[in-house]
Amino acid sequence: MINRRKWSESDYQEAYKAYRSGTLSQRKLARQYGTSVSYIRRFVNFYEKYGRFTCKRTDKITSKFKLEVILYKLENHLSLPQTALHFGLNEGTVKYWLDLYHQKGEEAFIRKRKSEFMSTPKRNNKKKQDLRSEAGLRQRIEQLETENAYLKKLYALIQKTHAPASGSGQKPSGN
């Protein structure tokens, strides 16, 4: 079973030293650390290319860069791991950008106004403000009571129309 705990910097260093010294194979390291062989392979390759164990980028990622990554992947017929390693990114990030590209094309990476990026529409606070006042609360109670009375009458009507012909069914409530 694969252990999904976060690795510390010392875990990476220890595993890398064991692998490079030839003491342990990638498969044995994976077993020892409770992870997959592909995870060991990825972080070893990443370290050998970039000199660090993780994909933490310090530079700002632009829309132009995202599109560049996806086009490079597609033009060179690379896999997600190969593309991620080439650009020093996380595979999940590249996959997310690729999915966006397949859904929306290059439009997915064209910078839009901030309001178009909002994930949720602005909420209408008017209803909340109305409920805060005493009059608003009284109006809401009246609305709910009317709705409740309507539903009771509807239920009684349904019961009356579906009652057995013998007349032994329950009588609807008069409320």
KAFEN-V939117 format. One record per backbone hydrogen bond with DSSP energy under -0.5 kcal/mol. NH is the residue of the N-H (numbers start at 0). CO is the residue of the C=O. If there is no record, write none. Layout:
NH CO
NH CO
This chain:
2 33
11 7
12 8
13 9
14 10
15 11
16 12
17 13
18 14
19 15
20 16
21 17
21 18
22 17
23 17
28 24
29 25
30 26
31 27
32 28
33 29
33 30
34 29
39 35
40 36
41 37
42 38
43 39
44 40
45 41
46 42
47 43
48 44
49 45
50 46
56 54
61 59
65 61
66 62
67 63
68 64
69 65
70 66
71 67
72 68
73 69
74 70
75 71
76 73
77 72
82 78
83 79
84 80
85 81
86 82
87 83
88 83
93 89
94 90
95 91
96 92
97 93
98 94
99 95
100 96
101 97
102 98
103 99
104 100
106 103
107 104
108 105
109 106
110 108
115 112
116 112
116 113
117 113
117 114
124 122
128 124
129 125
130 126
131 127
132 128
132 129
136 132
137 133
138 134
139 135
140 136
141 137
142 138
143 139
144 140
145 141
146 142
147 143
148 144
149 145
150 146
151 147
152 148
153 149
154 150
155 151
156 152
157 153
158 154
159 155
160 156
161 157
162 159
166 163
